[in-house]
């Protein structure tokens, strides 16, 4: 709920921001695997340009790039080896065939594209059509990525939102499910999250105030916004002007040519060829990927279960949250104490202190306020003491 101070407050995640963060998380997860190379084929060359793409700074462009161009290219290349060897291929046969493949990179990308990327698209469809069941189903499916990587806020949002919805009385619960997205145009397939609508209203208000507005300007614009917009509509109608901002769907660029460009790169590199002479688990950029990625979903599911249990039962633990590493290098760094965060070092030290006599434990106090270099020294000291005791 809204917390002890505000028990009457119901927090509802904004659908637009959920979608934006889903897409950003997907790009971050797949960046080293193949999306960095895809961005380069899109014309993003410099470090700043690539960073802009990776952050999904322009959500509309990112959606077109990832959910249209990238997805089309990946789907076509995932299906191509199957279609090549079957005269009358069917969807059912492809799904059966795909489950029999042994290539780790093929299985990984099949999972990422047909499950996690598709979930983002399905979430948008659920919002657009006000299908609360679809929204909730996609939230739960995508939650594995929140658990797998560095997304503490959305891990917490998932649990708190589910918990508060369970506690609500049925009429309130149903009302939120029905009206957390609305359609201002009254078209059944143009529903939007309340955060999107607030963004649009804010954009409208900004068009009614001077470049450097005062509080007085904002008050006038906010109080008379609807009247101003009606006057604008009447004026445009009288002079025969058509507003450029149509209420219809946004036009999409033809992405087939751009998709083809990336498909050529995928085909040349044999990246998605399930029958390779050397079944190495490498990215499109030839980076060795971590072994954990081979079992991404199962590991993420386990992490999610542990996190939910800890939060709901309010369990304390000395273990720090570890992400599923993408590259083999990241996996090694994760295990390398020199690259650990202070919190991780403190957790390890606390776990080792249990085995020491009480007289020696007293020496190691106030760990959270000590610099990292001192924590590394303390860790080595404790390990030395353990060896002496043993």
N, C-alpha and C positions, 0 to 999 in steps of 0.2 A: 504494500500500500504506500501511501505518501510518507510514511514514517510516523514516529510517536508524536511529533509536534503537529502533524497535519494528517490525522487518520482519515479525514474526509476527502483527501486529494488522491485522484486516480491518475497515474502517469501513463500516457499513451505514446509509444514511439511514433515518430513521424515517418510515414511510408516512403517519402522521397529520400530522407536521410538514411533509412534502412537500405534502400536500393543502391544509393550512392556508395555506402560503405561495403555492401556486398560486392559490388563490382570492383571497388578498390582492393578489397581483400583477395578477391580471385586473381587480380592482376599481380598483386604482390606475391602470392603463392606460386604462380606460374611464370614469374618474371625470368628467373634464371633458366627455367626449363625450355621455354621457347618464345615467350612474349617479347623479350628484349629484341630478338632477331626480327620478330614480326614488326615491332615499332620501327626498326631500321628500314625495313622494306617500305614502310609508310612515309619515309622521309625524315624521320627523327634521327639526327646524326650526333650532335654534340651532347656533352654530359647534361647540360641544362635542359635540352630538348627531351632527352630520354627521361630525366627526372620529372619533367612536366607530364610526360605520358604515363609514367609509373604511378604518379600521384592521382591520376584521373582528374586533373585540375579543371578540365572542361567536361562536365558529365555527359552532355549531349554528344560531343565528339567521341568521347570514350565509349559510349554506348554503340554508336555507329561502327567504330573500329573493332571493338571486341565482340559485341553481340551480333553483328552482321558480317563484317568482312572476315575477321579471324575465325569465328564460329563456322561460317560457310566453308572456308578453306580446310579447316581441321576435319569437319564432318565428311567432306568429299574425299579427303585423303584417307580417313579411317575406313571408309566404305570401299574405296577403290580396289584394294587387294582382293576383297571378297567378290565384288562384281566382275573382276577380271577372270575369275575362274568358274563362274556359274552362268549358265545360259539364261535361265529364267529366275533371277534372284528375288527372294521375298524378304520382308522385314523379319519374319519369324526365323527364317533360315540364317539371316545375318546375325541375329542375337545369339542363336545357338553356336554359330561358327566363332563369334567373338569370344565367347566364354572358354573356348578350347585353345585360344592362343597362349603361347608361353612367353612371348616377348614382354619384358617388364615395362619397357617404355610405351609399348602399344596399350597394355592394360592400364597404365597410369593415365595416359591421355584419353582413353575411352571413358574412364571414370570421371576425369576432370571436365570433359566436354559434355557427355551425355547425362551426367548427374548434376555436378555443381554449377556449371555455366547454364544449363537448362533450368535449374532451380531459380536462378536470378530472373530469367525471362518469364518463367511461370509466376513468380512473385509479382512482377509488373502486371501480368494478365489478371492475376487475382485482385490487384488493386483497381485496375481499370474497370473490371466487371463487378466489383464489390462482392467478390466471392471470398468470404472470411475463412471457409474451410481450406481453400487453396492457399491463402495467405499464411495460415497457421502451419499447414503441411510443409510449405517451402521454408518457412522460418526454422522449423525443427530440422529439416534436412541440411540446411546451410549452416546450422549451429556447429556442425563438426569442424568447419573451417575456423570459426571463432575459437574453438577449443584447441585446434591444432597449432595456431600461430599466435602472434602477439596482439590479442584483441581483448584485453581485460574488461573494458567497458561493456562491450556487446555480450561477453560471457555473462556478466552480471545482469544486464538488461533482460536477457532471455529468461533467467530464473525469476527475477523479481516480477516481470510482466506476467509470466505463467502463474506465479504464486498469487498475485493480486487478483487475477481473473478467476482463479479457483475460489477465492474467498468472497467474491461478489454475489449478491442476491441475483437469482436468474433474470428478473426483468432488467436490472442494470447491466448485467453481463450481455444480454441479448441486444440491448440498445447500443452498447459500445461496439459490438460486433457488426451491427447494421450501419452505424453512422460514423465510424472512425474514418471512413472515406466517403466523399460526397461528389456529386456531379453538378457543377454550376451550370453547365450547358443543357442538363437534363437528358443528354444522350446516355444510354445504358452502358456504353463501352468507353466512357470518358470520365470515370471517377478519379478523384485525386485525394491524396492524403491532406490532412488539415495543414501540415507544414508547407505543402506546395501552394495552397491557397493563400496562406499568410505571406509567402514570398511574392506571389503575384500582386496581392494588395499593396505590399510594401513597394513593389516596383511602380505600381500605379501612383501611389502617393508621391514617390520621388519625382515623377513626371510633372507633378503639380506645384512643386516648390522650386525656389531659385537655387542656383548651384551651391551657394553657402547659406542654407536656411537657418533661421532662428527658431526658437521654441514657438514663437507666435505664428510663423509660417506653417509649421507642422500642425499646430492646433486648427488653423483655418482649413488646411487641406484635409485633415482627418474628419472634421465635422461636416465638411461640404463635399466630400469625395463623390458620393452618389449623384449629387446635383450637377457637379462639374462633368461627370461622365455622361449624364443624360444630355446636357447642353452640347457636349462634344459630338454625341451621336446625332442629335437633331441638326447641328451645323453641317456635319459631313453629308447627311441625307439631303439637305437643302441644296448643297453645292454639287451634289452628284459624285462625291468622293467615296471610294471603297477603301475601308480600313485594311491595311496590309496584314494585321494580326488576325487571321481567321480563326474561328473556333473549331475548324476541322483539324484532322490529324496533320502532324508535321511531315513535310515532304522528305523522303529519304533518297540519298544519292545512289546511283547504280553502283553496286559494290562488286560486281562479277569480275571486272578487269583487275581491280586491286586484289581480290581474292586469288585470281589466277596467278598473279605475281608471287604471292607467298606459297602457293601450291607448287610452283616450279622449284622454289628453294627446298621445300619439304621433300619433293620427289628426288631431286638431285642428291640430297644428303642421305636418302634412304632412312629418314628419321622414323617414319611410321610403318616401315616395312616389317611385318610380323615374322617374316622368314629371313633372318639375317645370318650370315656365316658366323659373325662374332656378336654374340648377344650381350654387348656391354651396356651398362645402364648409364648412358651419358645424355646430356642436354643437347639441344640443337646447336649450341655454341661450343660443344665438345667438353663440357664441364662434367666431371664424374659426380653423379647424384648419390644421395645418401641411401643406405639400405632401408632406413625407416620409411622412405617414400613408397617402397614396394607394398607396404601394408598401411598406407595412409589412413584409410577409412576405419579400419579396425583399431588402430592406435588412437585415432581421434575420438572414436566412440568410448574407449576406455577412459581417456582423459576427461571427457565430458561427464561420464558417470561419477568419477572421483570428485570432480569439482562440484557437481550438484549435491552429492552426498555431504561434502564438507560444508557447503553453504546452508543447506536446509537443516542439518543436524548441528550446525555451528561447531564443527570440529576444528581443533587447532592442529597444525602440523609444522614440523621443522623443514619439510621439503619445499623447495622453491619450484615455481612453474617452469617447465622446460618445453620449449616449442619442438615441433617435429622439424628437424633440420632439412633443408632443401639439398644442399650440396654435401659431398663427403667432407669437404673442408670445414663447413659449418658444424658438422657432426663432431669433428676432431676438436674444433675450437670450443664447442660446448663442454667437452670433457676436460679441456685444458684449464687448469685453475687460474693461470695468469690472465685468461680472458673472461673469467667469471665476474659477475657483478658483486658488489659488496654484500647484497642480500643473500646471494647464493653462498658466498664464503662464510657468512655468519651462520647460515643454516647448517653447513657441513661441520663447522666448529662445534655448534651446539649438539649435533648428533654424536660427535666424538667425545665431548665432555662427559657424557653419561658414564663412560667406562673408567673415568678417572676418580681417584679418591676425593672426598669432599675438601680436604685441605688444599689440594692442588687446583680445584675448580675455582676457588675464591680469587685466584690470581687473574682469571680471565673474566672480567666483568665490563659492562658498558661497551659491548662490542659494536653496537650500531653507530657509535660516534667515532670509531677509530678509522683512520685512513686505510685504503685498500692494501697498501704495501705492508702495513703493520699486521693486518689480518692474515696476509700470506705468511708472514714470519710466525705468527701465533699458530697457524695451521701446521707448519713444519715442526714447531716445538711440541705440540700436542701429539703429533704422530711419533716423534722421538720418544716422548714419555710413554706412549702406548707400547712401543717396542721394548722399553726397559721393563715395564710391568709384566709384559708377556714373557 
